[in-house]
Amino acid sequence: MTATTFVTNEKGERISAIVPIKKYEQLLNEAEELEDIKAYDKAMKRKLEFVPLEEAFKEIESNRKKNNK
C-alpha cells in the first residue's frame, strides 16, 4: 500500500485513515518538532530571571531531598 486509504461510515463520511508506516512516522516526527517549537516559543516569552549559582544548587538539592522521601 502506498496511498492513504480512508474508512467511511454508512453516510460516506471519512472517520479513519490508513496511512503507510513511513508517512505515519513522518507525521509523528513533524508533530514532535512542532511541539518543540511551541515549547521554545513559550519559554522565550517568559521574563528571564537569573539566580546565583550557589542558590541554584541549594534549590536543586532541596528538591532532590523532597523527591527522595
JOKA-V309874 format. One record per pair of residues at least 24 apart in sequence whose ideal C-beta (glycine too) atoms are under 10 Angstrom apart, sorted by the first residue. I is the first residue (numbers start at 1). J is the second residue. Records with the same first field share a line. If there is no record, write none. Layout:
I = J + J
This chain:
none
